[in-house]
């Protein structure tokens, strides 16, 4: 089984200039924990709920006030995103995806075309667990 067979095709993406607040709203609206960051069609980063968790909302509010928090949330996501993104190709085997999750300690891997790094999908650990569950139930 390959990444292409289990991925979510055409995932929601943001650009490096998308504000932190906009990305946060999109993740909440779509109930996702990872957003690929693209420049044009090419993958340039990944934003996760862990990255957003680094925004110290209580500290900003209590020490600097609501205006400071608004300013912080208006910053572009390139300030928070991971740029050293682990990606897979559509033909990557699921067992190799599991290795990536474990070795890189990531919860999702974008699936990109090898030549252009254009994002075609995303595979999360939940997708892999669904495959495992189906296999266990069919035994």
C-alpha positions in Angstrom: 0.0 0.0 0.0 1.3 3.5 -0.9 0.9 7.0 0.4 -1.3 7.9 -2.6 -3.7 5.2 -1.6 -4.3 6.4 1.9 -3.6 10.2 1.7 -6.1 13.0 1.9 -5.8 14.5 -1.6 -5.5 18.2 -2.1 -5.3 19.2 1.5 -5.9 22.8 2.7 -2.8 24.8 2.6 -1.6 28.3 3.7 1.1 30.6 2.4 4.0 31.9 4.4 2.2 35.3 4.6 -1.0 33.8 6.0 -1.5 35.3 9.5 -1.2 33.0 12.6 -4.8 33.9 13.4 -6.1 32.9 10.0 -4.2 29.6 10.1 -5.5 28.9 13.6 -9.1 29.6 12.5 -8.7 27.4 9.4 -7.3 24.5 11.5 -10.1 24.8 14.0 -12.7 25.1 11.2 -11.4 22.0 9.3 -10.6 20.1 12.5 -7.0 19.4 11.3 -3.7 19.5 13.2 -1.4 20.2 10.3 -1.3 22.7 7.5 1.2 22.5 4.7 2.7 25.9 3.8 3.2 26.5 0.1 4.8 29.2 -2.0 3.0 29.0 -5.3 2.6 25.3 -5.7 5.8 24.2 -3.9 5.9 23.0 -0.3 8.0 25.3 1.8 6.9 24.5 5.4 4.5 22.9 7.7 2.4 24.4 10.5 1.2 22.1 13.3 -1.0 22.5 16.3 2.2 22.2 18.3 3.7 25.2 16.6 0.5 27.2 17.4 0.8 25.9 21.0 4.0 27.8 21.3 2.1 31.0 21.2 2.0 32.0 24.8 -1.5 33.5 24.9 -1.9 33.7 28.7 1.6 35.3 29.1 1.0 37.8 26.3 -2.4 38.8 27.7 -1.3 39.2 31.3 2.1 40.8 30.7 1.6 42.7 27.5 -2.2 43.0 27.0 -4.7 42.3 24.3 -3.1 44.6 21.8 0.2 42.7 22.0 -1.7 39.5 21.5 -3.5 40.8 18.5 -0.2 42.0 17.0 1.3 38.6 17.6 -1.6 36.7 16.0 -1.4 39.1 13.0 2.2 37.9 12.3 2.7 35.7 9.3 3.0 31.9 9.8 6.6 31.8 8.5 7.6 32.9 12.0 6.2 29.7 13.5 6.2 27.1 10.7 8.8 24.3 10.4 10.9 24.6 7.3 12.8 21.4 7.6 9.8 19.4 6.3 9.8 15.7 5.9 7.8 14.8 2.8 6.9 11.6 1.0 6.2 10.8 -2.7 2.9 9.3 -3.9 4.6 5.9 -4.3 6.1 5.8 -0.8 5.2 2.6 1.0 3.1 2.8 4.1 5.8 1.0 6.1 8.2 3.8 5.1 5.7 6.4 6.2 5.5 4.7 9.6 9.3 4.9 9.8 9.2 8.6 9.0 6.6 9.2 11.8 8.7 7.3 14.3 12.1 8.6 13.3 11.1 12.2 12.7 8.5 12.4 15.5 5.9 14.0 13.2 2.2 13.4 13.1 1.7 14.0 9.4 3.7 13.9 6.2 2.9 15.9 3.1 2.9 14.0 -0.1 4.6 15.8 -2.9 5.6 15.3 -6.6 9.3 14.4 -6.6 10.4 17.0 -9.2 8.4 20.1 -8.2 7.5 19.5 -4.5 4.0 20.3 -5.5 1.7 19.1 -2.7 -0.8 16.4 -3.8 -1.9 15.1 -0.4 -1.1 14.6 3.2 -0.9 11.4 5.3 -1.4 11.6 9.1 -0.8 8.9 11.7 -4.6 8.6 11.9 -4.7 7.5 8.2 -2.1 4.8 9.0 -4.0 3.7 12.0 -7.2 3.3 9.9 -5.3 1.0 7.5 -4.0 -1.0 10.4 -7.5 -1.2 11.9 -9.0 -2.4 8.6 -6.2 -5.1 8.3 -6.9 -6.3 11.9 -10.6 -6.4 11.4 -10.3 -8.4 8.2 -8.2 -11.1 9.9 
